[in-house]
Amino acid sequence: MAVLSQIMRRYSVRAYQARSVEPEKLKNVLEAARWAPSARNMQDWRFVVAQDAETRQRLMAAANGQPFVGQAPVVIACCTIQPDYVMRCGQPSGPIDVAIAMDHMTLQAVEEGLGTCWIGSFYEDQVKAVLNIPDPVRVIELLTLGYPAGTPPASKKREPMDGMVSYETWRF
Ligand SMILES: Cc1cc2nc3c(=O)[nH]c(=O)nc-3n(C[C@H](O)[C@H](O)[C@H](O)COP(=O)(O)O)c2cc1C
């Protein structure tokens, strides 16, 4: 139940206080990623943590100018070093592994009183240039992290359970 309530408290934070994130809290967030599952336990994720103000401004530009990317005291580039591995099911494991680790981070952030926002709207070549990320590494997503400014949304929109779950057979 505690996990579900933290999940429900998480929301995309798009305004941040100037206050920096304590190293211990940042470490806990990254530790949550480290314990995520991954295909064949490859742990193919790599995280580049940007805290330098000028670097964050350049990441904001690479993220289509989304202002809160420059405002957040921490921006994490979430990468895979195994972009080509395809599982038997036909899906690439790299982006999936990274996404799971990121979700762990977003939930640990809630636990630490911090907020996050996934950023998929970015130019990968620009992010790689800013952070010196080599080929063949792929940047899957960026994650902003910091103390939220403002208040959480009163409610979050989600489709009802019946529209997304069926039991024993496909019934949609
Ligand atoms: C893969 C992914 C990419 C996203 N990219 C962006 C983004 O570039 N900018 C942004 O403001 N929000 C982005 N979001 C946040 C979503 O808009 C948000 O999660 C969704 O509207 C649900 O709201 P909630 O996170 O508050 O529950 C992204 C979320 C995901 C999962």
The ligand as a Gaussian input file, in Angstrom:
#p B3LYP/6-31G(d) Opt

LIG

0 1
 C        8.466000       8.735000     -22.140000
 C        7.933000      10.055000     -21.618000
 C        8.350000      11.247000     -22.211000
 C        7.878000      12.479000     -21.718000
 N        8.369000      13.656000     -22.250000
 C        7.973000      14.833000     -21.719000
 C        8.538000      16.051000     -22.181000
 O        9.409000      16.112000     -23.043000
 N        8.106000      17.214000     -21.605000
 C        7.168000      17.215000     -20.608000
 O        6.831000      18.309000     -20.124000
 N        6.627000      16.079000     -20.141000
 C        7.012000      14.881000     -20.659000
 N        6.512000      13.711000     -20.150000
 C        5.558000      13.735000     -19.033000
 C        4.134000      13.302000     -19.457000
 O        3.538000      14.340000     -20.192000
 C        3.342000      12.964000     -18.189000
 O        3.946000      11.855000     -17.550000
 C        1.875000      12.620000     -18.463000
 O        1.200000      13.739000     -18.976000
 C        1.154000      12.144000     -17.208000
 O        1.226000      13.117000     -16.183000
 P        1.892000      12.803000     -14.767000
 O        3.345000      12.434000     -15.006000
 O        1.784000      14.087000     -13.991000
 O        1.156000      11.677000     -14.130000
 C        6.966000      12.496000     -20.637000
 C        6.572000      11.280000     -20.037000
 C        7.059000      10.090000     -20.504000
 C        6.667000       8.811000     -19.789000

